[in-house]
Amino acid sequence: MPPDAQLSRRRTGVKSHQQNVATKDHKKYARGLIEQLESRVHAGPPVHATEIVSARDYLRQSDFSPASDYFSRLMQIQQRLETRSKGPSLPAAKRNYGGEAGGRWMQLQCAFDHVILSTCYEGEFNLKQGRIKISHRFNEEGRVDFVELKFLRSLQPILNGEIRKLLLVKGFLGLRKDWLAAEAFVLEVLPRELMFLFPGIFDCERSELFSWLINIGHGLISDLLEDLQTRPVNGCLPQARRNPDQLCLTAIRSDDVAWPILEKTALLQSVVEVGAPKTVLVRYLGE
């Protein structure tokens, strides 16, 4: 038999074998698909059983070996989902929402057992422009954990990007979630930029000022819920969102962690009793 005939049969065999294995493009797509599912298992949104079936069908149709790492990783995802469905539900990872409600742009972050509501304020003082972000963190029973200020554009440029805790409940992580009274640290000298919230804020008594700082967070969440329940909320259009990972505010309706917290938070109001210059007592009124 001529040598070239034997070589010809080997080439034919290789070609036939390649027709039954996944191509480079198939592997690239499958790798991205599996990695996306693995990421969603940890960070959300939830992976549905139909997606697992669809991914497995793709692997089979693309001639992936049943012994390949792709099938193994897909099986691990399925087993993790089955384990979660049998056990108690775990809190979802951090979610980030944004949009307009109550005439103001809001950002809401939800993670495990709390939410953080952030809004921005801007103004002018002595011909200088300023802009700040005020954030309220509320626990799963709607109680405040802290009120925070971030200098986006300070009247003193050296402070740009700095963060100040205006009020911080002492040891809030270890308190009962439905506490009625708690001590809190407060900033002794408050930033001048707070006048962007209310021009006469520094004419108020400190007890009234800190009560108001807490309660504007409760009030904004009340406005947010009212807006979500009565009309569509602006902010869902892709071009209106600078952060591609940010969900629109209307998606909060289906958030099993955030929505109950918001409902409780919207019903609460607090009063503050001033003690020493750097401490106060926060009390919640009857629900």
C-alpha positions in Angstrom: 0.0 0.0 0.0 1.5 3.4 -1.0 2.7 5.5 2.0 0.6 8.4 1.0 -2.6 6.3 1.1 -2.0 5.5 4.7 -1.4 9.2 5.5 -4.6 10.0 3.7 -6.6 7.6 5.9 -5.1 9.3 9.1 -6.2 12.7 7.9 -9.6 11.5 7.1 -9.9 10.0 10.6 -8.9 13.3 12.2 -11.4 15.3 10.2 -14.2 12.9 11.1 -13.3 13.1 14.8 -13.3 17.0 14.8 -16.9 16.9 13.5 -18.0 15.4 16.8 -16.4 17.8 19.3 -17.3 21.3 20.3 -15.7 24.1 18.3 -13.7 27.0 19.7 -16.7 29.3 19.3 -18.9 26.9 21.1 -16.5 26.6 24.0 -16.2 30.4 24.3 -20.0 30.8 24.4 -20.5 27.9 26.8 -17.8 29.3 29.1 -19.5 32.7 29.2 -22.9 31.1 29.8 -21.7 29.0 32.7 -19.8 31.9 34.3 -22.9 34.1 34.1 -25.0 31.4 35.8 -22.4 30.9 38.5 -22.3 34.6 39.1 -26.1 34.9 39.4 -26.2 32.0 41.9 -24.2 34.2 44.3 -25.3 37.7 43.3 -28.7 37.3 41.6 -31.0 37.7 39.8 -32.2 34.2 40.5 -31.4 31.3 38.2 -34.4 29.4 37.0 -34.5 25.6 36.4 -35.5 26.2 32.7 -32.1 28.0 32.2 -30.2 25.0 33.5 -32.1 22.7 31.1 -31.5 25.1 28.2 -27.8 25.3 29.0 -27.5 21.5 29.2 -29.3 21.1 25.9 -26.8 23.6 24.3 -23.9 21.6 25.6 -25.3 18.4 24.1 -26.2 19.9 20.8 -22.7 21.4 20.5 -21.1 18.0 21.1 -19.5 18.7 24.5 -18.4 15.5 26.2 -20.6 14.5 29.2 -17.4 14.2 31.2 -16.3 17.8 30.4 -15.9 20.5 33.0 -18.9 22.4 31.6 -21.3 19.6 32.5 -19.7 19.3 35.9 -20.0 23.0 36.7 -23.6 23.0 35.4 -24.4 20.2 37.8 -22.9 22.1 40.7 -25.1 25.0 39.9 -28.2 22.8 39.8 -27.3 21.1 43.1 -26.7 24.5 44.8 -30.2 25.7 43.6 -31.8 22.4 44.8 -30.1 22.8 48.2 -31.4 26.3 48.6 -35.0 25.3 47.6 -35.0 22.7 50.3 -33.5 24.8 53.1 -34.5 28.2 54.5 -34.3 31.1 52.0 -31.1 33.0 52.2 -30.9 36.8 51.9 -30.1 37.9 48.4 -26.9 39.8 47.7 -26.7 43.6 47.3 -29.0 45.2 44.8 -28.8 48.8 43.6 -31.9 50.7 42.4 -32.2 54.2 41.0 -34.9 56.5 39.6 -37.1 59.5 40.2 -39.9 59.5 42.8 -41.6 62.3 44.7 -40.0 64.8 42.4 -36.4 63.7 43.4 -33.8 61.3 42.1 -33.2 58.5 44.6 -30.8 55.6 44.9 -31.7 52.6 47.0 -29.3 49.9 47.9 -30.5 46.7 49.6 -28.3 44.0 51.1 -29.4 41.1 53.4 -31.2 42.9 56.3 -31.0 46.6 55.6 -31.6 49.3 53.0 -29.6 52.5 52.3 -31.5 55.4 50.7 -29.4 58.2 49.1 -30.5 61.6 47.7 -28.4 64.5 46.5 -28.8 68.2 47.3 -27.0 71.2 45.9 -26.9 75.0 46.4 -24.8 78.1 46.6 -23.1 80.0 49.5 -21.0 83.1 49.1 -20.9 82.6 45.3 -19.6 79.0 45.8 -21.5 76.0 44.4 -21.8 72.9 46.4 -23.4 69.4 46.2 -23.8 66.7 48.8 -25.3 63.2 49.1 -27.3 62.3 52.2 -27.7 58.6 52.9 -30.0 56.9 55.5 -29.5 53.3 56.5 -32.5 51.5 58.0 -32.6 48.0 59.5 -35.1 45.3 58.7 -37.6 46.8 61.3 -37.3 50.3 59.8 -35.1 51.8 62.5 -32.2 54.1 61.5 -28.7 52.8 61.7 -27.0 56.0 60.6 -27.3 59.2 58.6 -24.3 60.0 56.4 -23.1 62.9 54.4 -20.7 62.7 51.4 -19.2 65.9 50.0 -19.6 65.6 46.2 -18.6 69.2 45.7 -17.8 70.9 49.0 -17.7 74.6 49.7 -14.2 73.7 50.8 -12.7 71.7 47.8 -10.2 70.0 50.1 -13.2 68.0 51.5 -14.4 66.7 48.1 -15.1 63.0 48.4 -15.0 63.0 52.2 -17.7 61.2 54.2 -19.2 62.3 57.6 -21.5 60.3 59.8 -24.0 62.9 61.0 -25.6 60.4 63.3 -24.6 56.9 64.1 -26.6 54.6 66.5 -24.2 53.0 69.0 -23.6 49.3 68.3 -26.5 49.1 65.9 -25.5 45.7 64.6 -25.9 44.2 68.1 -29.2 45.9 69.0 -32.7 44.4 68.8 -33.9 45.3 65.4 -37.2 46.7 66.8 -35.6 48.9 69.4 -37.6 51.9 70.7 -34.8 53.9 72.2 -31.0 53.9 71.4 -28.0 56.1 72.1 -26.3 57.6 69.1 -23.1 59.5 68.3 -23.6 62.8 66.5 -21.2 65.2 64.7 -20.5 68.1 67.1 -19.8 70.6 64.3 -22.1 70.0 61.4 -21.2 70.7 57.8 -22.3 74.1 56.4 -23.6 72.3 53.3 -26.6 71.1 55.3 -28.2 74.4 54.4 -28.8 72.9 50.9 -31.5 70.8 52.5 -33.2 73.6 54.4 -31.8 77.2 54.5 -32.8 77.8 58.1 -31.6 74.4 59.4 -29.0 76.0 61.7 -31.6 78.1 63.4 -33.2 75.0 64.8 -32.5 73.5 68.2 -30.1 70.5 67.9 -32.7 68.1 69.1 -35.1 69.3 66.4 -32.3 69.3 63.8 -31.3 65.7 64.4 -34.9 64.5 64.6 -35.5 66.2 61.2 -32.4 64.6 59.7 -33.6 61.2 60.6 -37.2 61.8 59.7 -36.5 63.1 56.2 -35.3 59.6 55.4 -38.6 58.1 56.7 -40.5 60.7 54.7 -38.6 60.1 51.5 -39.3 56.4 51.7 -43.0 57.1 52.3 -43.0 59.3 49.2 -41.2 56.5 47.3 -43.8 53.9 48.2 -46.7 56.2 47.4 -45.1 56.9 44.0 -44.5 53.3 43.2 -48.1 52.4 44.1 -49.8 55.1 42.1 -47.8 55.7 38.9 -44.8 54.4 36.9 -41.5 55.7 38.2 -39.1 57.5 35.8 -35.6 56.0 35.6 -36.2 52.7 33.8 -34.9 53.8 30.5 -31.4 52.6 29.8 -30.2 56.1 28.7 -31.4 57.6 32.0 -29.2 55.3 34.1 -25.5 56.0 34.3 -24.8 52.8 36.1 -25.5 49.8 33.9 -25.8 47.6 37.0 -28.5 49.7 38.6 -32.1 48.5 38.4 -35.0 50.8 38.0 -37.0 51.7 41.2 -40.1 49.9 40.0 -38.2 46.6 40.4 -38.2 47.1 44.2 -41.8 45.9 44.1 -40.5 42.3 43.6 -37.7 42.6 46.1 -38.6 40.3 49.0 -36.1 41.9 51.3 -36.3 45.6 50.4 -40.1 46.0 50.1 -41.1 44.9 53.7 -38.3 47.1 55.1 -39.6 50.1 53.2 -43.2 49.5 54.3 -42.1 49.5 58.0 -39.7 52.4 57.6 -42.4 54.6 56.0 -44.6 54.3 59.1 -42.1 55.4 61.6 -41.1 58.8 63.1 -38.5 59.6 65.7 -37.6 62.2 68.2 -34.1 63.0 69.5 -33.0 64.1 73.0 -29.7 65.8 73.1 -27.3 64.8 75.9 -23.6 65.6 75.6 -22.4 67.5 72.6 -21.5 64.3 70.8 -24.3 62.0 71.9 -28.1 61.9 71.7 -30.9 59.5 72.5 -33.1 58.5 69.6 -36.7 57.4 70.4 -39.2 56.0 68.1 -42.9 57.0 68.5 -45.6 54.5 68.8 -46.2 52.6 65.6 
